[in-house]
């Protein structure tokens, strides 16, 4: 009994047009519409930062002098941080220990 070995054909990369067509042909993975994106909620930045630091809401609020209710409102999407608060959250994200040291009484 003789078996023929099939030589695998070389892979041909898909063009961007072919990739788009293949993606649109998959009914289970259709692109999100503008209405879909508008309806979806973003994960608040404060929650991402807090979780990355491994802190509870209480610990994060206490460490960085943020009222607990304010933090909860930000995380649950009831309100959003204003520009100074966003800048403060960015500073915490970039240097959490430095911000904590700066807040310590001298």
Secondary structure, 3 states (H helix, E strand, C coil): CCCCCCCCCCCCCCCHHHHHHHHHHCCCCCCCCHHHHHHCCCCCHHHHHHHHCCCCHHHHHHHCCCCHHHHHHHHCCCCCCCHHHHHHHHHHHHCHHHHHHHHCCC
